[in-house]
């Protein structure tokens, strides 16, 4: 290690010297899991309260969408820089500061008197979340011993994947029985508990670097990620050829190219050594997370209109319908590390990707208006298992590809791929379903009054509302809209199957090598030495 320009300061346990014992490791895992859960609950919670906010703040639906999206935008853009800063200043202080900022911003949002204050609170929440998310995984990878790290990453991945679903269900329950402002009680309680456990049990570690912080790289990465996420969020609403969409896309692509060029030039003092993407682990893990989180995010978006408009369920029951996915994913996340040891990470990832493809095919083949939720339930359960088997080894592959002193950056990169993949999946599957719905309903509007027919083309919710003015054709319009949504659903599922098929071939050929834990450890040490030269 003496040849390295960057080293990791030893972790100091919360209660004493030396490596953490089993009891402290459990406390560390609980603390970072609660911190992560608080962030994820805030991501998904407000989706169930859109109409309530619009009424309370007397504002437009577009403003409400910005209140929701600006949190994700701030979070995604700041993950890499704040992850790198956490590596330098200390992961424990960064986690404590992030929890304090996030908790304070959540209280501010709960008490917000108007939309303007709410927007400020959500930006602050996004900043706090960007301080928390990368550190939670970095604490695990820098603290847990090699033989327990995979299991801990499995728990983290299960929380990361299933926590958003659980948060959405609890949020829907609070909206249903109380008031939408109570949505912030859950993250605040989790923050308080996580903060108390962090202060007591989480050890500190940080990078010792002879180089100045890569400020230019950090700023350019913020512009690149923010612009590209903005395109994916706003493209479906504003139009993909709208001037603001095309401008943002151009800015994002130029900034991305500029970031890569700058990091290649800076080399040993870079924010992110982009040369490491030549490694199978980093490239394969990142691509897999983008794709599978895209599927998970897209499914969540298209599923809710199906359950509420086609099946006729309430928001609370619709949120509960995703719980089997979360349960299956959390259960399989415990199995994934063991499977990766037995058959290797590449085979485990390939199996997970194949199961996701199978789940999408099941939901495309068997979905029906009459069958309702039960027609897609088997696919939802299979998807939960597939997501876990693909995500856990992908996450570990990314963290193993970067040196120990860069674990905050590795974790941030892992989180950026998740956020980018989710935004991409929502945009892609949502667009395919909408186009499929419009094409299908056009052939089913014969005899429907022109005004009602035009409204029905805008979406299934519009069609159900317009059926009240369709007279004797009301039931025909409702049936046409529901069946057309199912047709669009099937097209989006088959598109997902195609994506998973391509990903399966790529990972089978170019996925992470099936290295033993000892070999993986040696590889991480070699990577650390190369990056520090």
N, C-alpha and C positions, 0 to 999 in steps of 0.2 A: 504493500500500500504506500510505501514511501515515495514511489515514483509518481503517484497521482497528484494532480493539481487540485482535486476536490475529494474530500473524505467525509465520512459520516461520523459525527460526534456520537459517542456511546449513549445509548438510551439509559436514562436514569429512572428507575422505577418510582412509582408514586409513593411507595412506602419503605424503600430501602435500596441497598446496593445490589448489583448483579442482575442476572436475567430474571424476568418475571416468573413466578411460579404458576401452577395450574389455576389456582384461585384468582390470581390477578389477571391472567389471560382471559378467563371467563368474564371478569368485570370489564376488561378493555373491550371485548367483543360486544358485550351488552351496551356499553356506552356509545361506541361508534355506530352500532345498529340503530339505537334510538335517535341519534343525531341525524343519520341518513333518513330514517322514517319521517322525521319532522319535515325535512326538505321535500320529500316525495309527496307527503300529504298535502303540502301547500301547492305543489304542482297541479295535482288533479282535483283538489277540493272545490275550487271556485267554478269548475265546469258545471257543477250541478246547481249553481246559484245565479246563472246568467240573468234570467228574467227578474229575479228578486232584486238584483243590483240595479238593473235598468229602471225599475219602478222607484226604488228608494232614492236613487241619485237623480232621477228624472233626466236620464241621458240616453243616448242612442245605443243601438246594438253594437255599432262599430267601436264606440268608446269602451263598452264592456269587454269586447274581444281584446282590445288593447290592454285593459287591466289584467286580463289573463295572460296574454302573450308576452307582455313586456317583462314579466318575471322570468320566463324561459329565455328571452333574448339576453337579458343582463347576465343570467346564470351561465349560459353557453359561452358568451363572449369573454367572460372573465376567468373561466376555469383554468386555462393554461397559465396565464400570468400569476394568478393567486396561488396556484399549486406550486409554481417555481419559487414564489416568495416564501411560502410555507416551508419549503425545503431549506431555505437559507436562514430564516429568522427562528425556526423551530416549529415543529408540527403541533405540539401541545399548545403553545401560545396562540397559534393561528386558529386552532379549533375552538379555543375558549373565546377568542375575539369574534369569530364567526357566529358562535352560538349567541353571544350577547347582542350582536347586530341583528341577527335573524329574529331573536325573541322580541327585541324592542320594536322592530319593524312590523312584526305580526300583531303586537298590541296596538300599534298605530293604525294598522289596517282595520282591526276590529272596531276601532272608535272613529274611523274616518267619517267626517260630516258630509263630504262631497266627493265627486269623482276625481278632482284634481289632487286632493290629499291622498286618495286611494292609490293613484298612479305613483306618487312619490314613495308611498309605503311599499308598493310592490317592487319598485326599482331597488329600494334598500333591502328588501327581502332577497331579491336576486343576488345582490352583492354578498350578503351574509351566506346565502346558500353556496355561492361559488368559493367561499372561504372554507366551508364545511365539507362539501362532497369529496374533493380530491384527498383531503387529509384523512377522512375516515378509512379509505382503502390503504393509503400510504402508512398509516399507523399499523395496520395489520401486516403489511409486507415487510415493514422495518422492525417489527417487534416479535412476531410469532416465529418460533423455530421452524426449520425446513420441514420436519415431519408432521407439523400441525398446520402449516400455512394453507395447504390446499383445502382442508376442511373449513378453516376460518373464512377463506375466500368464497367457499360454497355458501356459507351462512350469509355473508355480505351480499352475494349475488341473489340469493333467495329474497332477501329484504329489498334489494334494489328492484327486482322484477315484480314481486308480489306486493310490496309495500304500497305502491301507487294504487293498486286495485283495492286493497284494504282501506287505504285513506279515502278513496272515492266512496266506498260503501258507508264508512262512518260519517263522512261529510253529508251524504244523501240522507242518512238517518237523522242527523242534527237539523238539516233543513226541513225535514218532514215533521219533526216533533217540536222544534223550537224556532230559531231564527237563523238566517244565513250568517250573521255575525258570529255565531257560536262555532262556526267552522274553524276559527283561529284558536279555539281552546285546546284542541288536540295538539297542534304543533307547539304551542306555548308550554303545555304540560311536558311534552317530550323534551323540549329544550331545557327546561328546569332540571329534569331528571338526568339528562345527558351531561349537563354542566356540572352537577354535583358529583357524578361518577367520574367525569374527566379530571376534575380537580383532585380527586382522591386516588385514582387508579392508573390513569393513562400516563405512560412514560414520555419523555421528550427526546427527540432526536433531530438533528439538523445537519445541513451540508456545511463543510468548511471549504470555501473556494477562494483561490487566489485571483479570480477574475471578477470584474465588475458585472453587475446584473445586466442582462441583455434587454435594455429598455426599448430599443428600436424594434427588436423582434417581438417583444410583448405588445407594443402598440399596434404593430402591423397585424399580429394575430387577432387582436380585438376587432379591428376593422374587417378582416377577412371573415371571421366567424359570424359577427353581427350582421354583415351584409348578406351572407348566404342563408342564414336562418331567417332573416327578414323576407327574403324572396320566397322561401318555402311557406312561411306563415301568411304572407299577404298575396301571393300569386293567385290562389284560388278565389280570393275575394275581389281583388282589383283587376284580375285578368293577367295571363302570362305574357301578353304583349303590351301591357300598359307601360307608359314611359318610366314610371317610378320602379316598376318591376325589372325592366331591362337595365335601367341605370344601376340599380342595386346589384344585379347579377354581374354587370361589368366591373363594378367596384370590388365585389367579392372575389372574382376570378383574378383581377389584376393584383389585389392584395395577397392572394394565395401564392401566385407566382413570385411576387416580391418577397414574401416570407421565406419561401424555399430558397431563393437566390441568396438572401441575406444570411440565412442559417448555414448554407454551404460555405459562404465566405468566412463567417465567423468561426466555424468549426469547433475548436476546443472550448469556446466560451459561449456556445449557443444556448438559446432557451430550449430547443429541441433538436437533437442531432437527426436530421431528416435522412441521413445515410442509413440509419438503422432500419428504415422501411424496406431495405433490401433483404432483411432477415425474414424468414418465413413466419416466425412467431408473431412479430409485430404487424406485418402486413396481413397475414391470415386472420389474426385475432381482431384487428380493427375492421376489416371488411365484413367479417362475420357479425360483429356487434351492430354495425350499421344496418345490415340486412335484416337480422332477426328482431332488432328493436323497431325497425321500420314496419315489419309485419305485426308486431305486438301493438304498436301505436295505431296503425291503420285499422286493425281489427276492432280496437276499442271504439274508434270513431264511427265505423260503419255498423257496429253492433247495436249501439244505443237507438238509432232510428228504427232498426228492425224490431227491437223489443218493445219500444214505446208506440210506434206507429203501426207496425204490421201485427205484432202479438197483442198490443193494447195494454202493456204493463206500465206501472208507475215508475218514476225515477228511482225510487228506493229499491223496488223489486228488480229493476234493470241493473242497478249497481250490484245487487246481490248475485245476479246471474253470472258475474265474472269471478265470483269467489272460488268455484271449482278450479279455474285456471290458476289462481294464486296459490291454492292449497297444493295442487299437483306440482306446481313449480317449486314451492318451498320444500316439499318432500323430496323431489328429485334432485334438488340442489345439494342435499346431503349425500346422495348416491354418486353424483358426478365426479367428485375428487377420487373416490375409491375406484371407479370405473376407469378414470384417466390413468391411474397407477397400473391397473391390470392390463388394459389393452392399448394405452397410449392416448395422448390428447387429440391427435389427429383423428383416430378412429372414433373417439367419444364425440368430438365435434361433428364428424360426418354423420354419426347415428342421430344426433340431435337435429341436424339440418334435415335429414331424411324424414324424421318424425314430424317436423314442422310442415314439410311438404305434404306428407300424408294427411295431417290434420286439415290443411286447407282443401285438399281434394275431397275429404269426407264432408266438409261443410259446403262444398260446391255441389256434390252429388246428391246429398240427402236433404238439403234445405228445402222447405216448402211453407206456404202460407198456413196450411192446415196443420202441419207437423209442429210449427212454432219452435219454441226453445228446445224441446227434446230432439228435434231434427238436427240441431247443431251441437248439442251437449257432448257427444263422443269426441267430436273434433276439438272442442275447447279443452277437454281433459288431455287428449294426446298432445295438443299444442303446449300445455303447461310443462309436460315432461320434456318435450323437445327443446323448449326454450332453456330449461335448466341445463340439459346436457350440452348444449352449444355455447351457452354464455359462460359457465364456470371455467372450462379450459381456455376459452378465448380471453377472459379477463386475466387468468394466470399467465397466459402466453405473452400478453402485453407487458405485465409488470416484470416478468423475467427478462424481457428484451432490453430494458433500460437498467443502468447501474443503480446500486443501492442508494446513492446520495441523490438520485433523480426520481425517487419514488413518488414524490408529490406531482411531478410532471407526468410520470407514467400513469398515475391515477387520474389526473386531469385529462390526459389524452383518452383514456378509457371512458371517462364521463362525456367528453365532447362527442365521441363516436356514437354514444347512446342518444344524446340530445339531437344530433344531426340526423341519425337514423330514424328517430321517432318523427321528427318534422318531415322528413322525406317520405316516410310511409304514410303519414296522414294525408299529405298532399297527393301522392300517387294513387293509393287505393281509393281515396275520396273522389278524385277526379275520374277514375275509371268507373266507379259505381255511378256517379252522377251522369256521365255520358251514356252508360248502359241503360240507366233508368229513362232518360229522355228519349233515346232511340226506341226503347220497348214500348213506352206509353203512347208514342205517336201512332202506333198501329192499333191502339185500343180505345181511341177517342171518337170513333164514329158515332154520331147521334148525340154526343155530349154538347151542350150549349157552348158557343165559342168562348165566352168569357171564362167559364169554369174550366174549359179545356186549356186555355192559355195559362191560367193560374196553376193548373195541375202539372204542367210541364216544368215548373220551377223547382219542384221537389215533392216528396211524399207528404210532408207536413202541410204544404200549401194545398195539395190535392184533397186531403181530408177536410181541410177548412172550407175549400171551395165546394165540397159535395153538398153542403147545406143549401146552396143556390142552384143545384143541378136538377131540382124537381124530381120527377119520376126516374131520372137517370142516376140518382144519388148512389144507390148501391152498386150500380155498374161502374161508376167512377172510383168508388172505394176499392172495389175488387181489382180494377185495372191498375190503380196506383200500387196496391200491395204486391200484385204479381210482377209488376214492372220493377219494383224495388228488389224483389227476389232475383229477377233476371240480371239486374245490375250487380247484385251481390255475387252471383255466380261468376260473372266476368272478372270481378276484382279478385275473387279467390283463385281462379285459374291463372291470373297474372302473377299472384303470389307464388303459386306452384312453379311457374316458369322461372321466377327469380331464385327460388330455393334449388331448383334443378341445376342452374348454372353455378350457384354457390357450392353445391355438393361436389360437382366435378372439379371446381377450383381447389377446394380444401382437400379432396382426395388426392389430388396431384401435387399441390403446393402448400398444404397445411403444415403446422408445426411438426418438427421431427419428434418421433416417439422416444425422447430421451428419458433416462432414469433420473430420479431426483438428484443423485450425486452429479450426474452429467449436466443437469440443468443448473445446478449450483456453480459448477465450474464454468459453464457458459456465461452466466451472469457476471462472474468475476472477470472473465476475459473481456466481456463487453465493457465493463467498468474501466478496465485499464486502457482499452482502445479509445473510449470517449474522453478520457482524461489527458491523453497525450496531445 
